[in-house]
Amino acid sequence: MATKRPLYIPTIIKDENYEPSTSRPRIFFWNGLLESEGYYIEGYQEGTTNIQSVGFQQIPYVDHYSAESGQVPSSGSKSLLFFNEQNPYGIEPQQNLYSNYWNQYVQFLYNPRTRLVRVSAKIPLAEYFDTELNDLITFRGNQYQLRAINNYNIQDGSCIVELIGPVDQNVFDLSAQSQQPDTSTTTTTTTVAPTTTTTTTSSPTTTTTTTSSPTTTTTTTAAPTTTTTTTSAPTTTTTTTIGSLNEYDTTANPRFGAGNSGTACSSITLQDKIYSTRSNVSNIVAGDILYEDAGGTTPWDGGETSSQQWYRVTDGVTSIAVQIADNTGEVLNKVLCL
């Protein structure tokens, strides 16, 4: 039987005397109907002066905390508050808006190592439009978060850039950057495993009959027979289709990248081609696979496992530095080159 919970009617007050307060619309979680103590709502019947009383055993449950329909909040519930409060139903969640979305960033801002850096730069107009405030910028071998671009001159691209850092890579999740869907698909078909059927007749029997006279009759059945049938071994067919690849310039050949993102970004000479399913280099993110050929048959070799190399990749408008794993072509990290 469902638990009958007390009925609480929330009221927004403005002081300790419980004076009512006018408030703006608020956002709550809709948690369905919750079993409660019985209550009644009275009102006039339409078109009459008769008062009608209707009883209810459930309440429409809305709250700052999420819950499964018909249940109460738990420690794992989501919260719409920056600081959780005691709740009449259930228990307080462990997380809130601050812990989920602000705590790590505020700790980064007030870290004694964090500095605000202002530098003069020239940013091409097309790259200026693609720049976002969650981009990581490589400056003098360190990564910084882009805080602002001020006094931008659309004629020559000159501006003042504000950076905050240096940034620990754990502070910002590179995988959270917007990414286009990967167009590669893989289909694997496997036949059933081999089966073996073995049939064996009963073991041979021998019957010997000896009469009084010296005659002997011996009858022996046929020897055992075994029939074995084995189906063909399993076969697996794997077909991988990679969407159309786009060609970009890079400053180093496979296995010969730079030791860090700063060195890669400062490289000027374009020595090789690199291929990606992304429509532009800004959309390349950690986890993507880059290739050495337009057919997508050879993943880019990023170098030795102990020192996976960095490569500057450009589409002529935007330049990024990517750290690529050895043999697999997987992008491990990405920063925007300023």
N, C-alpha and C positions, 0 to 999 in steps of 0.2 A: 504494500500500500504506500502511495506517495506521501512524503512528509508534508504536513500542514504547517506552513510558516506564517508568522504574524504579518499583518498587513501594515506597511509603513507608507505614509503619504509624504513625499519629499516637499519641502518648502524652502524657498530661497529667501533669506533674511538679511537685513543690513546692519543689525546690531545685536547686543546681548539681550535686548528686550523683545526679541523676535518680531521686530517691525518688518513688514513685508517689503521686498525690494523689487523694482522693475528690472528685468534682465533682458539681454539680447538672446536671440535663438542659440541653443546649445546643441552639440553633437553627442549622441549616445549610441551605444551598441543595442540593437534589438535582439533580445535573448529569448523570444518566444513567450509562451504562456507558462506561468509558474503556479504550482498548487499552493493555495493559501487558506487561511481561516475563512469561513463563510462571511459574506457581507451582502448588504442590500442597497439597491439604488431605487429611490422612489421618484415618481413624477406623474404628471397628469396624463391620462389617456387622451389621445388626440380627439378633439371634438367634444369632449365631455369635461365634467368637473370632478370626475372620479380619480382618486389617487391610486396608482398602481405601484406595487413593490415587487422588484425582481431580484432574486438571489443569485449569487455567483460564488464559485469555489476556486476560481483562478484569477490571477492578475496579469495584465500585460507588463512584462518585465523589461525595462530599459535601464542601462547602467553605464557608468564610466568604464566598466570592465566587461570583457567578453565572456560568454559562457555558451555551452551547448544548449539547444532548445530544451527548456524544462529543467535545466540544472542551474547551479550557482557558480560564481567564479572560483577558480583554484589558483595555486601558485604559478601555473603556466599560462594564465589568461593574459590577453593583451590589455593595455591600459591607454586611455586617452588623456591621462594626467601627467604633468611633469613631476609631481610628488604624490605618491599614492596615499589615500586616506583610509581610515577604518570603514568597513562596509557593513551594513546590517545583514547582508546575505553573503555566505561564503567567506573566503579569506582574501587578503590582499595579494595581488600578483607580485612576483619578484622583480619584474621589469616595468619601466615606465618610459615616457617619451624622452626624458633626459638621458637615461641609461642607454636607450637603444640608438639615439640619433645625435646626441650632443656631448656625452661624457668624453669620448675619445678625442673629439676635436678640441674641446675646451682644455683638456690636459696638454694637447699639442701646443695650443696658443700660449699657455702659461708655463711651458717648460723653460727652464733657465737657458737652454741652448738655442731656443727659437729666436730668430732675428727678423726684423722687417727691413728688406733691402729694396732700394730704389735705383734703377739703372736706366740709362738711355738706350734705346733700341730702334731698329728699323724693321717693321713687319709688313710684308706685302699685303695689299688690300684683301686679296682672296683668302689669305691665311688669317687675316684679322677677323673676317666674318666667320670663319670656322672655329675660332678660339673660344673656349668655354672656361669658366672660373674653376672647374674641377680638374683642369689640365695640370700636369706636372712638367715643370720647366727645368732643364739642365743648365746650370750656371756655375762655371768654374769647378766642374767635377762633382757638384752636389745637386740634388733634386729639391726644387722649391714648388710650393703651391702658388698658382697665379692669383693674386689678390685684386689687381686692378690694372687697366691700361688707360692712362690719362694723356690728354693733350695730343690725341692722334691726328696726324696730318695726312689727309687722304691723297695728297699730291706725291709725297716722297716716302710715306710710311713711317716717318719718325714719330716717336712717342716716349713717354715715361712709363716704365713698367714697375709695378710694385709686387714683390715676391715675399712669401713667408716661408721660413725654413731654417736649416735643412730639414727635409721630411724623411721620417722613417717610413719605409715601404709598407709597414704594417698599419700605419695610420689611415691610409686611403686604400680602398679595395679597387684594384685596377679592373677587376672583372665586372664592376658595377657600371663601367662606361657603356654608353649606348653602342649596340652592335647590330649589324644586319644579320638576318638568318643565313646560316651556312647552307650552300646549295648542294653540297656533296651528299650522296646517299649510298648506303651499303646494303646489299641483299645477299643473304646466305641461305642456301638450300642444302639439306643433309638427308640422305636416304636412311632407311631403317638399318639398325645394326644387323650383322650377319646372324643367322640362326642355324643351328645344327640339330638334326634329328637322328637318333641312333636306335635301331631295332635289333634285338638279339633273340633268336629262338631258344628254346630250352636246351639244356646240355644233353649230349648223346646218351642213350640208354642201351644196355646190352642184356639180352635174355638168353640164358643157356638151359636147354632141356636135355636130360640124359635118360634114355629108356633103360630097361634091364639088360637088353642086349647091347653090345658095344656100338651104339649109334649115338651120335651127338648132333643136335641141331642148334645152331647159333644165329640169332637175329640181332642185327645192330641198326639203330635208326641213323638218319643222316647226321653229319657233323653240324655244330651250330653255325648259323649264318648271321652276319652283321651287315646292315645297310646303313650307310652314313650319307646324309644329304646336307650340303652347306651352301647357303646362298652367297651371292657375291659380297665382297667387303664393302663397307659403307663408303659412299663417295660424297664429297662436299664441294659445292661450287659456290665461290664467292665472287660477286661482281660489285666493284666499287666505281661509282660514277661521280666524277668531280665536275662541278659547274664550271662555266667558262672562266678561265684564269686571266687576270690582268697583269700586265708587265710593268715593273717599276725598276728604277735605277738604284744601285747600291754601291757603296764605296769600297767594298772588299770582296774577294773571292771566298767561296766556301772554305771553312776551317782556318781562315786568316783574318778574323775580325779584330776589333779593339778589345782591350781589357776592361773598359768601363764605358758608360754612356757618354761622359764628357768628351773623351777622346774620339768616340765614334761621331758625335755631333760636329766636332771641329774638322773632320775629314772632308776634303774638298773634291778630290779626284774620284770620278765615277768609273769603276772598273768592271762591273758585272751587272747582269739582270737577275731579278728575283720575282717570283710569281705568287699571286694571292687571289683568293676568290672575292676579296673585298673590292668595292668599286673605287675607293681611294684610300690612301695610306692612313688617313685620320681614323678610319673605321677598324683598322687592324688592332686587335686586343690580345691580351694574354690568353693562351689556349688555342689560338689559330695555328694552322700548319702552313708554312711557306715552302715553296718548291724551287728547284734549280732549273726546271724545264717547263715549257708552255703546256706540255701534256699532263703534268702533274704526276709523273711516275717516279721522280726522284726527290724526296724531301731534302730541304737545305741542311747541310751538315754544319752545325754551329761550332765544331771544334772539340777539344778534349773534354771529357766529362768533368774533370777537376777545374776547368776554367772555360765555361761556356762563353762564347764570344758575343760582342756587341757589333751591330751593323747599322749604319745610317741608311735609311730607305726614303726615297723621295719620288713624288709624282710630278715634280716641277713646280708645285705650288706649296705643298707642305712637306716638311722633313721630320722624321721621327728616328729615334734610336731604339732598336729591338734587341733583346738578348735571346739567342736561339739555342735550343738544346742540341747536343751532338746527335747526328744521324736521323733524328725523328722530325726535325724541322719545326718543332713546337715553339711558339713564342712564350718565353718565360716572363719577361717584363717589357714594358714600353714606356718611353718618355718622349715628350715633344721637344724638338730641338729649336732653340730660340736664335 
